[in-house]
């Protein structure tokens, strides 16, 4: 550490003569507006908090690297996945979804699992969760869903009526609700949970051949979960438990590791598979599409400054590199826009220039100006395209591969509406002890709901997934399954 004494300065570099006393007219004041150091301190202090994320507000993160253990060049031209032994630096941010910045780590909530790979072709963001599925499958429903998870505008309290009313009217949520209310709904630590890309993506190789893929990060620490009782106790005693655990593990050299696997589906299978492969409320059977190892992710360095590296980190599913492309997943399609747009509002139009977000490769484009532009803003270089002054030009091989589209422009739902098979399969995979805890958690969460019609509507979904599932929840709530459902 450099122990040389530094001089205090203003943000413009001028030395500060007195940082203990404001400039006043006499000892009793009033304070003079000409004290520009005071004004600068107060004005900056007022702006020290950027707007918190609407979702995923509470989070923590760390640096590390990704190393390829199985060459994927057969399937994708993305260089970060090609060449055994190849290492790519990365940054990961873990988060809860619904809570505010000061909420407890140990609430029952999905965890964000967002990875930024600093590749030689630019940044690649894989923005997923610790669940392989989600509550909804069309981005148009996302604002409404998140409203139900936030505070009631009248009471400013969490509202279980809104939560279960929305879920009961959105049967596609049943699979994720079953997952969330089960044992994996509260991970023991961030190190002891899996991560998923959740959506389907397209991989394209150098020959232009494409496949559909799903990402799976499997924790090498083993999956461990937390009971409701322990979670509630920690929420009161140490609401930053997960944040603290991750930081301390890295500090003492116990570096968390995950193995990355993908499921690979031939393009043509998407037309015949028994579930819509682009529906994020569904999974692909591992029997149909086994996991293929890609590499290992190692998280080995804590941030030096939380705000600069975690709070200002921005991720978007639309941040891709050649060889990785979107799928027709309607939820993903909406996220391609929404995430970057949120960052432009929250952090600023030039959020990509911040060190934590800036690629490790040279950036050349015609974007100029905007709030907080702190590089040379392109200098005096040509600022439009096409031009005849030697400005950067397109790279044709980086174009997205062509794909067929058809149909009538309309607001169209998914063709497949089986919301019960996979949720029922998940229930039947559980041991009796797991089922008992699942039902207990659901019953506890639904008891505060004031209207029986909401409860009964949700119970019908449980019953359709598995009769035993519905019967047990109904019994716990002191209600009966409607006869027209049986």
WOFENSUL-V995310 format. One record per run of one state. SS is the DSSP state (~ for helix, > for strand, _ for the rest). FROM is the first residue (numbers start at 1). LEN is the number of residues. Records with the same first field share a line. If there is no record, write none. Layout:
SS = FROM-LEN  FROM-LEN
This chain:
_ = 1-8  10-5  16-8  25-6  32-4  47-12  69-10  82-5  97-14  120-2  130-9  150-1  152-6  159-1  169-2  182-1  186-1  188-2  193-2  197-4  205-5  220-5  226-2  238-3  252-4  272-19  303-3  312-12  326-4  347-4  354-42  399-22  430-2  447-5  466-1  478-9
> = 9-1  15-1  24-1  31-1  59-10  87-10  111-9  122-8  151-1  158-1  187-1  195-2  201-4  210-10  225-1  256-11  291-12  324-2
~ = 36-11  79-3  139-11  160-9  171-11  183-3  190-3  228-10  241-11  267-5  306-6  330-17  351-3  396-3  421-9  432-15  452-14  467-11
